[in-house]
């Protein structure tokens, strides 16, 4: 292992994204540290076989491209509540709980107590969706490349995707793979050859809402009052070496409330959701704030889109204090898409206009993680008011 220090000025609002995104530049990068105070450099720990000169050129080029494409923007806080005097449990104590089982990089299983707590958190989200008249949907965990292409996800977030394939209808290829696994001594020897598999046409879904738009492909929604859908399930994003705790998992659970209708109707629902979700987290005993944000786009030309998001106040995140490098964790987001997705899926309002869409997204694992560090690693010790609100058994 060796450490490479790259002197480069990184604007304050990009330091977190650079520190987390640099891993996608090369598989030889195993750790990164941006000078958060001055932003004058980034240190990366790399494998011994890495070529320092070539790697520095790649990283420097990516950082400079990111800076060139970005416009300066100051985030605004629209709501804030509660004080923060420290954490009841550390992330190490949480991860050491007998209720949490690590099953691989970014993969965790929860025991009975945390499973009940997670279901209860989802139940609170369901109550919110029922309160706004949302219709429930059940959606697949796999999405087609065609749908994700129409959503522009393939271009904007390729580094997060996990692709799905299967064997061709070829007995020889299937039998050869079976023999390969019978003779394998370790799991790495069971990786199949792409010669026997079909071309990739599917991905594991990275979010819930994309399927909802596909369900309404070429359809019509009300103009005066938006159509509101809700759904939950597992989502998947490859976070490289950022998957070190419950705040960033490869397989995580989301609940989304999706609106389609007029611009005013969708925006009004977003404002209502900001108030109701903020109040919900406050009653659970979690301090937090809602502030403007953006998605951490990675590829060339994408930072302009993230800047546009923030400049238009299209995305807000609800953050709670958390013992990570940033000092906070986004547990929910409130998003306006304007007519972007409706245009791509030909969704119109009943008066003939292209619909606007928006979504409120909850990271269920992240809310659970926030509860664990703020109230304790064992739900039995959580405040009575929180347990009563979640209807956890005594």
C-alpha positions as CSV (number, residue, x, y, z in Angstrom):
1,X,0.0,0.0,0.0
2,X,1.2,3.5,-0.8
3,X,-0.2,7.0,-0.4
4,X,-0.5,9.5,-3.2
5,X,-1.1,13.2,-2.4
6,X,-2.5,15.3,-5.1
7,X,-2.4,19.1,-4.7
8,X,-5.6,20.5,-6.2
9,X,-8.1,23.1,-5.1
10,X,-11.5,21.6,-4.4
11,X,-14.4,23.9,-3.8
12,X,-16.2,23.4,-0.4
13,X,-19.5,22.2,-1.9
14,X,-17.7,19.5,-3.9
15,X,-15.3,18.1,-1.3
16,X,-17.7,15.4,-0.1
17,X,-18.6,14.2,-3.6
18,X,-15.0,14.2,-4.7
19,X,-13.9,12.2,-1.7
20,X,-16.6,9.6,-2.3
21,X,-16.5,9.6,-6.1
22,X,-12.8,9.3,-6.6
23,X,-13.0,5.5,-6.0
24,X,-14.7,5.1,-9.4
25,X,-11.6,6.4,-11.1
26,X,-9.6,3.2,-10.4
27,X,-10.0,-0.1,-8.6
28,X,-6.6,0.4,-7.1
29,X,-7.8,3.2,-4.8
30,X,-8.6,1.8,-1.4
31,X,-9.1,5.0,0.7
32,X,-9.4,8.7,0.1
33,X,-9.2,11.8,2.3
34,X,-10.0,15.3,1.1
35,X,-8.7,18.2,3.1
36,X,-12.1,19.3,4.3
37,X,-11.0,22.5,5.9
38,X,-8.9,24.1,3.1
39,X,-9.8,21.9,0.1
40,X,-6.2,22.2,-1.1
41,X,-5.5,18.5,-1.7
42,X,-6.7,14.9,-1.7
43,X,-4.8,11.9,-0.4
44,X,-5.5,8.5,-1.8
45,X,-4.2,5.1,-0.5
46,X,-3.5,2.8,-3.5
47,X,-2.4,-0.7,-4.1
48,X,1.3,-1.2,-4.6
49,X,0.9,-2.3,-8.2
50,X,-0.7,1.1,-9.2
51,X,1.1,3.4,-11.5
52,X,1.2,6.7,-9.4
53,X,1.8,9.0,-12.4
54,X,-1.0,7.6,-14.5
55,X,-3.4,7.4,-11.5
56,X,-2.6,11.0,-10.5
57,X,-3.4,12.1,-14.1
58,X,-6.7,10.3,-14.1
59,X,-7.8,11.6,-10.7
60,X,-6.6,15.2,-11.4
61,X,-8.4,15.1,-14.8
62,X,-11.6,13.9,-13.2
63,X,-11.5,16.5,-10.4
64,X,-10.7,19.4,-12.8
65,X,-13.5,18.3,-15.1
66,X,-16.0,18.2,-12.2
67,X,-15.0,21.7,-11.1
68,X,-15.1,23.1,-14.6
69,X,-18.6,21.7,-15.1
70,X,-19.9,23.1,-11.9
71,X,-21.3,26.5,-10.9
72,X,-21.0,27.8,-7.4
73,X,-24.2,27.5,-5.4
74,X,-24.9,28.0,-1.7
75,X,-27.3,25.5,-0.2
76,X,-30.3,26.8,1.7
77,X,-31.9,25.3,4.9
78,X,-35.7,25.6,4.9
79,X,-36.4,23.8,8.2
80,X,-34.4,22.9,11.2
81,X,-35.3,21.4,14.6
82,X,-33.9,19.8,17.7
83,X,-30.6,20.1,19.4
84,X,-27.7,17.6,19.2
85,X,-25.7,16.8,22.3
86,X,-23.9,13.7,21.1
87,X,-24.7,10.1,20.1
88,X,-26.0,7.4,22.4
89,X,-24.2,4.7,20.3
90,X,-21.3,4.7,17.9
91,X,-21.4,3.1,14.5
92,X,-19.0,0.4,15.8
93,X,-21.4,-0.4,18.6
94,X,-24.3,-0.5,16.2
95,X,-22.5,-2.8,13.8
96,X,-21.4,-5.0,16.7
97,X,-25.0,-5.6,17.7
98,X,-26.1,-9.3,17.6
99,X,-29.1,-8.0,15.6
100,X,-26.9,-7.1,12.6
101,X,-25.3,-9.7,10.4
102,X,-22.8,-8.7,7.7
103,X,-23.3,-11.0,4.7
104,X,-20.9,-9.4,2.3
105,X,-19.8,-6.0,1.0
106,X,-22.8,-3.7,1.5
107,X,-25.1,-6.6,2.5
108,X,-26.7,-6.9,6.0
109,X,-29.4,-9.0,7.6
110,X,-31.4,-7.8,10.6
111,X,-32.5,-9.9,13.5
112,X,-36.1,-9.9,14.9
113,X,-35.9,-6.7,16.9
114,X,-34.5,-4.6,14.1
115,X,-36.7,-6.2,11.6
116,X,-39.7,-5.2,13.7
117,X,-38.3,-1.7,14.0
118,X,-37.7,-1.4,10.2
119,X,-41.3,-2.6,9.5
120,X,-42.6,-0.1,12.0
121,X,-40.7,2.7,10.2
122,X,-42.1,1.6,6.9
123,X,-45.6,1.6,8.6
124,X,-45.1,5.3,9.5
125,X,-44.3,6.0,5.8
126,X,-47.4,4.1,4.8
127,X,-49.6,6.2,7.1
128,X,-48.2,9.3,5.5
129,X,-49.0,8.0,2.0
130,X,-52.5,7.0,3.1
131,X,-53.0,10.5,4.4
132,X,-52.5,12.0,1.0
133,X,-54.6,9.3,-0.8
134,X,-51.7,7.5,-2.4
135,X,-52.5,4.2,-4.3
136,X,-50.2,1.3,-3.5
137,X,-48.1,-0.4,-6.2
138,X,-46.0,-3.6,-6.2
139,X,-43.0,-3.2,-8.5
140,X,-40.2,-5.6,-9.6
141,X,-36.7,-5.3,-8.3
142,X,-35.3,-5.6,-11.9
143,X,-35.6,-2.8,-14.5
144,X,-35.0,-3.0,-18.2
145,X,-32.2,-1.2,-19.9
146,X,-34.8,0.4,-22.2
147,X,-36.7,2.0,-19.3
148,X,-33.5,3.1,-17.5
149,X,-32.2,4.6,-20.8
150,X,-35.5,6.6,-21.1
151,X,-35.0,7.9,-17.6
152,X,-31.4,8.9,-18.5
153,X,-30.0,6.9,-15.6
154,X,-27.5,5.0,-17.7
155,X,-25.8,8.2,-18.8
156,X,-25.9,10.0,-15.5
157,X,-25.2,7.3,-12.9
158,X,-23.5,4.3,-14.7
159,X,-21.1,3.8,-11.7
160,X,-24.0,2.9,-9.4
161,X,-25.6,0.2,-11.7
162,X,-25.5,-3.6,-11.3
163,X,-26.3,-5.5,-14.4
164,X,-28.4,-8.7,-14.6
165,X,-27.9,-11.5,-17.1
166,X,-28.5,-15.3,-17.4
167,X,-27.2,-18.3,-19.4
168,X,-28.1,-18.7,-23.0
169,X,-30.4,-21.7,-23.8
170,X,-27.3,-23.8,-24.4
171,X,-27.0,-27.1,-22.6
172,X,-23.3,-27.3,-23.4
173,X,-22.6,-23.9,-21.8
174,X,-24.8,-24.7,-18.7
175,X,-23.3,-28.1,-18.2
176,X,-19.8,-26.8,-18.6
177,X,-20.5,-24.2,-15.9
178,X,-21.9,-26.8,-13.6
179,X,-18.7,-28.9,-14.0
180,X,-16.6,-25.7,-13.4
181,X,-18.4,-25.2,-10.0
182,X,-18.0,-28.9,-9.1
183,X,-14.3,-28.7,-9.5
184,X,-14.0,-25.2,-7.9
185,X,-12.1,-24.9,-4.6
186,X,-13.2,-21.3,-3.9
187,X,-16.1,-19.1,-5.0
188,X,-13.9,-17.0,-7.3
189,X,-13.4,-20.1,-9.5
190,X,-17.2,-20.1,-10.1
191,X,-17.4,-16.8,-12.0
192,X,-19.1,-17.7,-15.3
193,X,-17.6,-16.9,-18.7
194,X,-19.6,-14.3,-20.6
195,X,-19.4,-16.6,-23.6
196,X,-22.3,-18.6,-22.2
197,X,-24.5,-15.7,-21.0
198,X,-27.0,-13.5,-22.8
199,X,-26.2,-9.8,-23.5
200,X,-27.2,-7.6,-20.6
201,X,-30.7,-6.2,-20.9
202,X,-31.7,-5.6,-17.3
203,X,-30.3,-3.9,-14.2
204,X,-31.2,-4.1,-10.5
205,X,-33.3,-1.1,-9.8
206,X,-31.5,1.8,-8.1
207,X,-34.7,3.5,-7.0
208,X,-38.5,2.9,-6.9
209,X,-40.0,5.8,-8.9
210,X,-38.7,4.8,-12.3
211,X,-41.1,1.8,-12.5
212,X,-44.1,4.0,-11.7
213,X,-43.4,6.2,-14.8
214,X,-43.1,3.1,-16.9
215,X,-46.5,1.9,-15.6
216,X,-48.0,5.1,-17.0
217,X,-46.2,5.1,-20.3
218,X,-48.4,7.0,-22.8
219,X,-51.1,7.5,-20.1
220,X,-53.1,10.3,-18.6
221,X,-53.2,11.6,-15.0
222,X,-55.5,14.2,-13.4
223,X,-54.5,17.8,-13.8
224,X,-56.1,19.5,-10.8
225,X,-55.1,17.0,-8.1
226,X,-52.0,14.9,-8.8
227,X,-52.2,11.1,-9.1
228,X,-50.2,9.8,-6.1
229,X,-48.6,6.3,-6.0
230,X,-46.6,4.7,-3.3
231,X,-44.3,1.6,-3.2
232,X,-41.5,0.1,-1.3
233,X,-38.8,-2.5,-1.8
234,X,-35.1,-3.3,-2.1
235,X,-33.0,-1.0,-4.3
236,X,-29.4,-1.5,-5.3
237,X,-26.5,0.9,-5.9
238,X,-22.8,0.0,-6.1
239,X,-21.1,2.4,-3.8
240,X,-17.6,1.1,-4.2
241,X,-15.5,1.4,-1.1
242,X,-18.0,3.8,0.5
243,X,-20.0,0.8,1.8
244,X,-18.6,0.7,5.3
245,X,-21.7,1.1,7.5
246,X,-25.5,1.1,7.5
247,X,-25.6,4.6,5.9
248,X,-24.3,3.2,2.5
249,X,-25.5,-0.3,1.6
250,X,-25.5,-2.1,-1.8
251,X,-28.9,-3.6,-1.1
252,X,-31.1,-1.2,0.8
253,X,-34.8,-0.6,1.4
254,X,-36.7,2.5,0.1
255,X,-40.3,3.8,0.4
256,X,-41.4,6.3,-2.1
257,X,-44.4,8.5,-2.6
258,X,-44.6,9.5,-6.3
259,X,-46.8,12.3,-7.7
260,X,-47.8,13.0,-11.3
261,X,-50.0,16.0,-12.3
262,X,-49.8,19.7,-12.8
263,X,-46.7,21.7,-11.7
264,X,-48.6,23.4,-8.9
265,X,-50.2,20.2,-7.6
266,X,-46.9,18.3,-7.5
267,X,-45.1,21.2,-5.9
268,X,-47.8,21.7,-3.2
269,X,-47.6,18.0,-2.3
270,X,-43.8,18.3,-2.0
271,X,-44.2,21.2,0.5
272,X,-46.8,19.2,2.5
273,X,-44.4,16.2,2.6
274,X,-41.5,18.4,3.8
275,X,-43.6,19.5,6.8
276,X,-45.2,16.2,7.6
277,X,-41.9,14.1,7.3
278,X,-40.0,16.7,9.3
279,X,-42.6,16.5,12.1
280,X,-42.5,12.7,11.9
281,X,-38.8,12.6,12.5
282,X,-39.0,15.2,15.2
283,X,-41.6,13.1,17.1
284,X,-39.3,10.1,16.8
285,X,-36.8,12.1,18.7
286,X,-34.4,12.8,15.8
287,X,-32.9,16.3,15.3
288,X,-32.6,17.3,11.8
289,X,-32.8,19.9,9.0
290,X,-34.1,20.1,5.5
291,X,-31.8,21.7,3.0
292,X,-31.4,22.1,-0.8
293,X,-29.2,19.4,-2.4
294,X,-28.3,17.7,-5.6
295,X,-27.5,14.2,-6.9
296,X,-23.7,13.5,-7.0
297,X,-23.5,13.0,-10.8
298,X,-20.2,11.4,-11.9
299,X,-19.7,11.5,-15.6
300,X,-18.7,14.3,-18.0
301,X,-21.2,17.1,-18.3
302,X,-23.4,15.9,-15.5
303,X,-22.4,18.4,-12.8
304,X,-24.2,21.1,-14.8
305,X,-27.4,19.1,-14.2
306,X,-26.8,18.8,-10.5
307,X,-26.1,22.6,-10.3
308,X,-29.4,23.2,-12.2
309,X,-31.2,21.0,-9.6
310,X,-29.9,23.1,-6.7
311,X,-30.4,26.4,-8.5
312,X,-34.1,25.5,-9.2
313,X,-34.6,24.1,-5.7
314,X,-35.7,20.9,-7.2
315,X,-34.2,18.6,-4.6
316,X,-34.3,18.9,-0.8
317,X,-32.8,16.4,1.6
318,X,-33.7,15.7,5.3
319,X,-30.5,15.3,7.2
320,X,-29.9,14.1,10.7
321,X,-26.7,14.3,12.7
322,X,-24.7,11.1,12.2
323,X,-21.2,9.9,13.3
324,X,-19.7,9.8,9.8
325,X,-17.1,12.0,8.0
326,X,-19.8,14.5,7.0
327,X,-21.4,14.7,10.4
328,X,-24.9,14.1,9.0
329,X,-26.9,11.6,7.0
330,X,-29.7,12.2,4.5
331,X,-32.6,9.9,5.4
332,X,-35.2,11.3,3.1
333,X,-35.4,13.5,0.0
334,X,-38.1,15.6,-1.6
335,X,-37.8,15.9,-5.4
336,X,-39.4,17.8,-8.3
337,X,-38.6,16.5,-11.8
338,X,-40.5,19.1,-13.7
339,X,-41.7,17.5,-17.0
340,X,-38.5,15.5,-17.5
341,X,-39.8,11.9,-16.8
342,X,-43.3,12.6,-18.1
343,X,-41.9,13.8,-21.4
344,X,-39.8,10.6,-21.8
345,X,-42.8,8.4,-21.0
346,X,-45.5,10.5,-22.8
347,X,-47.5,11.1,-19.6
348,X,-50.0,13.9,-19.9
349,X,-52.6,15.5,-17.7
350,X,-56.3,15.3,-18.6
351,X,-56.2,18.8,-20.1
352,X,-53.5,17.7,-22.6
353,X,-50.4,19.2,-21.0
354,X,-47.2,17.3,-20.3
355,X,-47.4,16.2,-16.7
356,X,-45.0,17.2,-14.0
357,X,-43.7,14.6,-11.5
358,X,-42.1,14.5,-8.1
359,X,-41.3,12.0,-5.4
360,X,-40.6,11.8,-1.7
361,X,-38.1,9.1,-1.0
362,X,-37.3,7.5,2.4
363,X,-34.2,5.5,3.1
364,X,-35.6,3.0,5.6
365,X,-32.2,1.6,6.6
366,X,-30.9,5.1,7.1
367,X,-33.8,6.1,9.3
368,X,-33.1,2.9,11.3
369,X,-29.4,3.7,11.5
370,X,-30.2,7.2,12.8
371,X,-32.5,5.8,15.5
372,X,-29.7,3.4,16.5
373,X,-27.0,6.0,17.0
374,X,-29.4,8.5,18.6
375,X,-31.4,6.2,20.9
376,X,-29.1,3.1,21.3
377,X,-28.1,0.0,19.5
378,X,-30.9,-2.0,21.3
379,X,-34.5,-0.9,20.4
380,X,-35.6,-2.2,23.8
381,X,-33.8,0.9,25.3
382,X,-35.3,3.5,23.0
383,X,-37.3,6.3,24.6
384,X,-40.9,5.2,25.5
385,X,-42.4,7.9,23.2
386,X,-40.4,6.5,20.2
387,X,-41.3,2.9,20.9
388,X,-45.0,3.8,21.4
389,X,-45.0,5.8,18.1
390,X,-43.5,2.8,16.3
391,X,-45.8,0.4,18.3
392,X,-42.9,-1.8,19.2
393,X,-43.8,-4.7,21.5
394,X,-42.7,-4.5,25.2
